[in-house]
Amino acid sequence: DVSPLSERNSLVIMTGPLAGFTGLAGSRWQISGKSPSLTRPGFSHGNLGGIWGAELKFAGYDGMIIRGKSDKPVYLFIEDGVVQIKDASCLWGKKVYEVRDTLKAEYGSKARVTTIGPAGENLVEFATVVSETDSSAGGGFGAVFGSKKLKAIVVKGSGKVVAAQPDRLRELARYVRVLRKEKLGWLPEILEDPKMKKQACFGCISGCERATFNPSDGRSGKFTCQSGRFYRTRAQRFYGEWNEVPFLASRTLTDYGLDSDVIEPMIMWLLRLNKAEIVTEHTSGIPITKAGSLEFMQKLCETISS
């Protein structure tokens, strides 16, 4: 009977037993709890890659459970077995990349940051939690963070994970590499664009299609999977050619902390409502007829997240 946005809702953040080891692709981690998402109501989870989960192990923890609610914005700082609750008033209202940059300037480039954007603060039901290398968790857990006034979790660890049977673990890792190469085959090369660079999560065997895109403004970020594809066709139709807009649109979503899985059908819904004159550019303040442009995406994200 717990409401997803109630202080009684528990955020359960967990790694797996192989997190922190290399060669086994076992460093993914998970956020679980009651979800406010209309598409995934009730108990749900968001699964993330990157390095944050491994860093949590290096700091001495397998996971954490967060309950309650703060009276003011806070963030958690975890370093080698010590947990501190810090004031996040100066971070509240900031978007993801600014928060990440601010906290890394405070704690060093090796600090690993998980945070929410304005969408999570304002309890948008499909707000994401964004971590290192733009890994993100769907399921509306950004809103759960926001309901607890939890802006971010910063982790910094100097330890390492130790296997009970290191020789057996190395043997298993070798066997997995053989299976990966001989039975499954390597994924085909997708990095034809010189601005794309392959990026593997911590401890991965060979990497997947995950890659970063390096735009002309120099601010690179993740650009594959759903977040990279959802705006590509629409942008090409609007501009008449391939350009950086699909990546910049994806980066805008990440910065506000919004889920592209929800935004994609929402755009189609808005276009149909506009065609039926139910929602117009005048009534919404969104340049609906410019769907496919960066201007449209920026205004849409700002409107939803405010």
Secondary structure, 3 states (H helix, E strand, C coil): CCCCCCCCCCEEEEECCCCCCCCCCCCCEEEEEEECCCCCCEEEEEEECCCHHHHHHHCCCCEEEECCCCCCCEEEEEECCEEEEEECCCCCCCCHHHHHHHHHHHHCCCCEEEECCHHHHCCCCCECEECHHHCEECCCHHHHHHHCCEEEEEEECCCCCCCCCHHHHHHHHHHHHHHHHHHHCCCCCCCCCCCEEECCCCCCCCCCCCEEECCCCCCCEECCHHHHHCCHHHHHHHHCCCCCHHHHHHHHHHHHCECHHHHHHHHHHHHHHHHCCCCCHHHHCCCHHHCCCHHHHHHHHHHHHC
